[in-house]
Amino acid sequence: MCKLELENISVGKYRLTLLLDMEITTGPPPILLAESASPTEDRLRANKGQGPGQVERLALTVEQAAEMLGIGRDRVYNLLRTGQLESIKIGKLRRIPRSALDSYIARLLAESSRPHLPG
């Protein structure tokens, strides 16, 4: 355990007292496991590096949904237009609920797991 105490640091017109308390270890960093509410939430955290203090969005913009699905914005608009992906309007804003992304992915998985019979 290493403690470092810095007192009376001036930042502009403020005077601060800073106390750093850190533990120095060797070896690989610990692996933290956590359950999340949805697969899309996992992907969003992985892509955006979501940390403490950030808000988890219940509804995403078209651009955010496209990034999470790994497709282009135009493709998301096409999915919305054809009704394959659900969205909501909040005032003038179009948003895609995270649950709609989960449902869309679940439908794709169900379709891909069905046996295809030769016609």
C-alpha positions in Angstrom: 0.0 0.0 0.0 1.4 3.4 -1.0 0.1 6.7 0.4 0.9 10.0 -1.0 -0.4 13.2 0.6 -0.2 16.5 -1.2 -1.4 19.5 0.7 -2.4 23.0 -0.2 -2.4 22.7 -4.0 -3.6 25.9 -5.6 -5.9 25.6 -8.6 -7.0 29.0 -9.7 -8.6 30.7 -6.8 -9.2 27.3 -5.0 -6.9 25.7 -2.5 -7.1 21.9 -2.4 -5.8 19.1 -0.2 -5.2 15.9 -2.2 -4.7 12.5 -0.7 -3.8 9.6 -3.0 -4.1 6.1 -1.6 -3.1 3.3 -4.1 -2.1 -0.2 -4.1 0.7 -1.3 -6.4 0.6 -4.9 -7.5 2.4 -7.1 -10.0 1.0 -9.5 -12.5 -2.1 -9.4 -14.7 -5.0 -7.1 -13.8 -8.0 -8.8 -12.1 -10.9 -10.0 -14.2 -14.2 -8.6 -13.2 -17.4 -10.4 -14.2 -20.8 -8.8 -14.1 -24.2 -9.6 -15.5 -25.9 -7.0 -17.6 -29.5 -6.4 -18.6 -29.1 -7.2 -22.3 -26.6 -8.3 -24.9 -26.7 -4.9 -26.5 -25.7 -3.3 -23.2 -22.6 -5.5 -23.2 -21.7 -4.4 -26.7 -22.3 -0.8 -25.9 -20.0 -1.0 -22.9 -17.3 -2.8 -24.9 -17.5 -0.2 -27.7 -17.8 2.9 -25.5 -15.9 2.0 -22.4 -18.8 3.0 -20.2 -17.6 3.8 -16.8 -19.1 5.1 -13.5 -21.2 8.2 -13.8 -22.3 7.5 -17.3 -26.0 7.1 -18.0 -27.3 3.9 -19.5 -29.6 4.9 -22.3 -32.9 3.1 -22.7 -33.4 4.4 -26.2 -30.7 4.9 -28.8 -30.3 7.2 -31.8 -30.2 5.6 -35.3 -26.4 6.2 -35.3 -25.9 4.5 -31.9 -28.1 1.5 -33.0 -26.2 1.2 -36.2 -22.9 1.1 -34.3 -24.2 -1.5 -31.9 -25.4 -3.7 -34.7 -22.3 -3.2 -36.8 -24.2 -1.9 -39.8 -24.6 1.4 -41.5 -27.0 4.2 -40.7 -28.9 3.8 -44.0 -29.4 0.1 -43.3 -31.0 0.9 -39.9 -33.3 3.4 -41.6 -34.3 0.7 -44.1 -35.0 -1.7 -41.2 -37.2 1.0 -39.6 -39.0 1.7 -42.8 -39.8 -2.0 -43.5 -40.9 -2.6 -39.9 -38.2 -5.1 -39.1 -36.9 -2.8 -36.3 -39.2 -1.0 -34.0 -38.7 2.6 -32.9 -40.4 5.3 -30.9 -40.9 9.1 -31.3 -40.1 11.4 -28.4 -41.3 14.7 -29.7 -39.5 15.1 -33.0 -36.8 12.7 -32.2 -36.7 9.1 -33.5 -35.3 6.6 -30.9 -34.8 2.9 -30.9 -35.4 1.1 -27.6 -32.6 -1.3 -26.6 -35.3 -4.0 -26.2 -36.1 -3.5 -29.9 -32.5 -4.3 -30.8 -32.6 -7.4 -28.6 -35.9 -8.5 -30.3 -34.5 -8.0 -33.7 -31.4 -10.0 -33.0 -33.5 -12.8 -31.4 -35.6 -13.0 -34.6 -32.5 -13.2 -36.7 -31.1 -16.0 -34.6 -34.4 -17.9 -34.7 -34.6 -17.6 -38.4 -31.0 -18.7 -38.9 -31.5 -21.7 -36.6 -34.5 -23.1 -38.5 -33.7 -25.9 -40.9 -33.9 -24.9 -44.5 -35.7 -27.4 -46.6 -34.7 -27.7 -50.3 -37.5 -26.4 -52.5 
